[in-house]
């Protein structure tokens, strides 16, 4: 069965989602935004567009009428009104948000709904939750599950060793908001930028530290089943110290508007990036303490003649993989749906999830 999709947001991720949907025989797609210039660029690519002001609830709900599903690629603070309009229009709802409060709003809207509501569908939260849940399921008794994700420039040149690759608002949210975790068997909130560690992969050294939102609903799902569950962002060494200077010493955690201006003025954007997913779980299998890891490393690539960044590919594939599973009835079609309800192998076999296979996903395990 073919689905008619409305993508809200004509930014970098929205454009990638629309391009992938347009290339599929299973979907028709329309992109909605209030920015006519952005929509004009999509029109030139043969993608249907619709000018809609998301802040106008009546116009938004009317504009979503007739669509099977809505994918929000808009900033997290627009999530509540978009999800409400999708419900009123009778459409399934998906988004990419890392914001916990926005997700809680979506969960409330999902209660008693005749359509499905599936937030947090991008990379992290999103694919990393699917991968983490798959690892956890391999153990008879799970001790710990640690997930690390980084969207990084291939060629870092500044002191932060970082370039903007996605939403600045979302990035600041991750650096400033409390982080969900399981510590010593209890669900807790941990401080961002803490629990610092170093890891290495392919001869490159990275640093990792707590950031908000990446776990999605996994702490709730694994509550009482694991001693430790955490999510940390991967960066090149030195990044965390500068963040602490900016956020704590200079007080920009309380001036997020100014921090956003600093980032967008001083940090150039790049499409030459790499996305590293690094998940590790430990626990008992057949009475033996074992450890398993899943590692996926994705680069910018050319798809059907267009060059896309690694963060665009992995985020778009994350949401479209679960959209495809719902279209084919492999996921519930009503109420709130979590990432960990997705079977990893099913996801990787969808026409969009296959894009992760180019990242050379590898599983490694060892007995202790």
C-alpha positions in Angstrom: 0.0 0.0 0.0 1.3 3.4 -1.0 1.4 6.2 1.6 1.1 10.0 1.1 3.5 11.8 3.4 3.8 15.4 4.5 7.2 16.5 5.7 7.1 19.6 7.8 10.4 21.6 7.5 12.4 22.3 4.4 15.8 22.4 6.1 18.7 20.1 5.4 17.1 17.0 7.0 13.7 17.7 5.6 15.2 18.0 2.1 16.9 14.6 2.5 13.8 12.9 3.8 11.8 14.3 0.8 14.4 13.2 -1.7 14.4 9.6 -0.4 10.6 9.5 -0.4 10.4 10.9 -3.9 12.7 8.1 -5.1 10.5 5.4 -3.7 7.5 3.9 -5.5 5.8 3.3 -2.2 5.4 7.0 -1.3 4.3 10.3 -2.5 5.6 13.4 -0.6 4.8 17.0 0.0 7.1 19.3 2.0 5.4 22.1 4.1 7.2 25.2 5.3 6.6 28.9 5.5 9.9 29.7 3.8 9.1 30.2 0.1 12.7 30.3 -0.9 13.4 26.8 0.6 10.2 25.5 -1.0 11.2 26.9 -4.4 14.4 24.9 -4.4 12.4 21.7 -3.7 10.0 22.5 -6.5 12.9 22.7 -8.9 13.7 19.1 -8.0 10.1 18.0 -8.8 9.0 17.7 -5.1 5.5 18.9 -4.2 5.4 21.7 -1.7 2.9 23.6 0.4 3.4 26.9 2.2 2.1 26.6 5.8 2.7 28.6 8.9 3.1 26.0 11.6 2.2 28.5 14.3 -1.3 28.8 12.8 -3.1 25.8 14.3 -6.2 26.0 12.0 -4.1 26.4 8.8 -1.8 23.6 9.9 -4.5 21.1 10.6 -6.3 21.9 7.4 -3.0 21.6 5.5 -2.4 18.1 6.8 -5.8 16.8 5.8 -5.6 13.7 3.5 -2.1 12.6 4.4 -1.4 9.1 5.8 1.5 10.3 7.9 3.3 13.5 9.0 7.1 13.7 9.6 8.2 16.7 11.6 11.7 17.9 10.6 11.0 21.2 12.3 12.7 22.6 15.5 11.8 20.7 18.7 9.8 23.7 20.2 7.3 23.3 17.4 6.6 19.7 18.2 3.5 20.1 20.3 1.5 22.0 17.7 2.6 19.8 14.8 1.7 16.6 16.7 -1.7 18.0 17.8 -2.5 19.0 14.2 -1.5 15.5 12.9 -3.8 13.9 15.5 -6.7 16.3 14.5 -6.0 15.5 10.8 -6.1 11.7 11.5 -2.5 11.1 10.4 0.3 9.0 11.8 3.0 11.2 13.4 6.8 10.9 13.4 9.5 13.3 14.5 13.2 13.7 15.2 13.2 15.5 18.5 15.7 14.9 21.3 13.7 17.1 23.7 12.2 15.1 26.6 9.4 17.6 27.3 8.3 17.6 23.7 8.3 13.8 23.7 6.1 13.7 26.8 3.6 16.0 25.0 3.5 13.5 22.1 3.0 10.6 24.5 0.0 12.4 26.0 -1.5 13.0 22.6 -1.1 9.4 21.7 -3.4 8.2 24.5 -6.6 6.8 23.0 -5.5 7.9 19.5 -6.6 6.0 16.4 -3.3 6.7 14.7 0.3 6.1 15.8 2.7 8.6 17.4 6.4 7.8 17.2 8.7 10.6 18.2 12.5 10.5 18.5 13.0 8.7 15.2 16.3 10.1 13.9 19.9 9.1 14.8 20.1 9.6 18.5 17.5 9.2 19.7 16.3 6.9 17.0 18.6 4.4 15.4 20.8 4.2 18.4 17.9 3.1 20.6 17.0 0.4 18.0 20.6 -0.9 18.0 20.9 -0.7 21.8 17.7 -2.6 22.4 18.9 -5.3 20.0 22.1 -5.7 21.9 20.3 -5.8 25.2 18.0 -8.5 24.0 20.9 -10.9 23.3 21.6 -11.3 27.0 19.9 -13.6 29.5 20.7 -11.0 32.2 21.8 -7.5 31.2 24.3 -5.7 33.4 25.1 -2.5 31.4 24.3 -0.8 28.1 26.3 2.2 27.0 25.6 4.1 23.8 27.9 6.7 22.3 27.1 8.7 19.1 29.0 11.5 17.4 28.3 13.6 14.3 31.7 15.0 13.5 33.6 16.9 10.9 36.1 14.7 8.9 38.6 17.5 8.9 38.4 19.5 12.2 40.3 22.8 12.1 39.2 25.0 15.0 39.8 24.7 18.8 36.4 23.0 19.3 37.3 20.5 16.6 33.7 20.8 15.5 31.5 22.1 12.7 27.7 22.5 12.7 26.1 19.6 10.9 22.5 19.8 12.2 20.1 21.9 14.3 21.9 24.4 16.6 18.9 24.5 18.9 19.0 20.8 19.3 22.7 20.8 19.9 22.4 23.4 22.7 19.6 21.4 24.2 21.8 18.3 24.4 24.6 20.3 26.1 22.5 22.0 28.7 19.6 19.8 29.7 19.6 17.0 32.3 20.3 13.5 31.0 18.3 10.3 31.6 20.3 7.3 32.8 20.2 4.2 34.9 22.9 4.2 37.6 23.3 1.4 40.1 19.9 0.0 39.1 18.0 3.3 39.6 16.6 5.7 37.0 18.2 9.1 37.6 19.0 12.4 36.0 22.7 13.1 35.4 24.4 16.3 34.6 25.4 17.1 31.0 29.1 17.3 30.1 29.9 14.9 33.0 31.0 11.2 33.1 33.9 11.9 30.8 35.7 9.1 29.1 38.0 8.4 26.1 37.5 5.7 23.5 39.3 4.8 20.3 38.2 3.5 16.9 40.1 3.0 13.6 43.2 4.6 15.2 41.3 7.8 16.1 40.9 8.9 19.7 37.6 10.4 20.9 36.2 11.8 24.1 32.7 11.1 25.3 30.4 12.9 27.9 26.8 13.0 29.0 24.3 14.8 26.7 20.6 15.0 26.9 17.9 13.1 25.0 19.9 10.4 23.2 18.4 7.5 25.1 14.8 8.2 24.2 12.5 5.9 26.3 15.2 3.2 26.9 15.7 4.0 30.6 12.0 3.4 31.2 12.0 0.2 29.2 15.1 -1.2 30.9 14.1 0.0 34.4 14.6 -2.9 36.7 16.4 -4.9 34.0 19.9 -3.3 34.0 22.4 -1.9 36.5 23.7 0.8 34.2 22.4 2.5 31.0 23.9 5.6 29.6 24.2 7.8 26.5 27.1 10.1 25.7 28.1 12.2 22.7 31.4 11.5 20.9 33.7 14.4 20.1 37.4 15.0 19.4 39.5 15.5 22.5 39.4 19.1 23.9 35.8 19.9 22.9 34.3 19.2 26.4 36.7 21.6 28.2 35.8 24.5 25.9 32.1 23.8 26.3 32.5 23.9 30.1 34.2 27.3 29.7 31.4 28.7 27.6 28.5 27.2 29.5 29.7 27.3 33.1 32.5 29.8 33.5 31.0 32.4 31.0 27.4 31.6 32.0 26.1 31.0 28.5 24.0 28.1 29.7 21.7 30.8 30.9 22.0 32.7 27.7 21.2 30.1 25.1 20.1 32.8 22.6 23.6 34.2 22.7 25.3 30.8 22.6 23.3 30.0 19.5 24.5 33.2 17.9 28.1 32.5 18.8 27.9 29.0 17.4 26.2 30.0 14.1 28.5 33.0 13.7 31.8 31.3 14.5 31.3 27.6 13.5 31.0 26.9 9.7 28.7 24.2 8.5 30.2 21.2 6.7 28.9 18.3 4.5 32.2 16.5 4.9 31.3 14.7 8.1 31.3 11.3 9.7 28.7 9.7 12.1 30.0 7.1 14.6 27.6 4.9 16.5 29.3 2.9 19.3 27.1 0.7 21.5 28.4 -1.8 24.1 26.5 -4.1 26.3 27.6 -6.5 29.1 25.8 -9.3 30.9 25.2 -13.0 31.3 24.7 -15.4 28.4 24.4 -19.1 29.3 26.0 -18.4 32.7 29.0 -16.7 31.2 29.8 -12.9 31.6 30.0 -11.6 28.0 30.4 -8.2 26.3 29.0 -7.3 22.8 29.5 -4.2 20.8 27.8 -2.8 17.7 29.7 -0.1 15.7 28.5 1.8 12.7 30.5 4.4 10.9 28.8 6.4 8.1 30.2 9.0 5.8 28.8 11.7 3.4 27.8 10.1 0.2 26.2 10.6 -3.2 22.7 9.1 -3.7 21.0 9.4 -7.1 23.3 12.2 -8.2 23.0 14.3 -5.0 25.7 14.6 -2.3 24.3 14.3 1.2 26.1 14.7 4.6 26.4 11.7 6.9 24.1 13.3 9.5 21.5 13.9 6.8 21.7 10.3 5.6 21.6 8.6 9.0 18.9 10.9 10.4 16.6 10.6 7.3 17.2 6.8 7.2 16.4 6.5 10.9 12.9 8.0 10.6 12.0 6.6 7.2 13.0 3.0 8.2 10.4 3.1 10.9 7.9 4.8 8.7 8.3 1.9 6.2 7.9 -0.7 9.0 4.6 1.0 10.0 3.4 1.2 6.5 3.9 -2.6 6.1 2.2 -3.3 9.5 5.4 -4.4 11.2 4.7 -1.8 14.0 1.6 -0.8 15.9 -0.7 1.6 14.1 -2.2 3.2 17.1 -1.0 4.9 20.2 2.6 5.7 21.4 5.4 3.6 19.7 8.9 3.4 21.1 12.1 2.9 19.2 12.9 -0.2 21.1 9.8 -1.9 19.7 11.6 -2.0 16.3 13.5 -5.2 15.4 17.0 -4.1 14.2 17.2 -6.7 11.4 13.7 -5.6 10.1 14.8 -2.0 10.2 18.0 -2.7 8.3 16.1 -4.6 5.6 13.8 -1.7 4.7 14.6 0.3 1.6 15.8 3.2 3.8 17.3 1.3 6.7 19.7 -0.3 4.2 21.5 3.0 4.0 23.0 2.1 7.4 24.5 -1.0 6.0 26.9 1.2 4.0 28.2 2.2 7.4 29.7 -1.3 7.8 27.8 -2.2 11.0 30.0 -4.7 12.9 29.2 -6.7 15.9 32.0 -7.8 18.2 31.7 -10.0 21.3 34.0 -11.4 23.9 33.8 -13.5 27.1 35.1 -12.2 30.3 
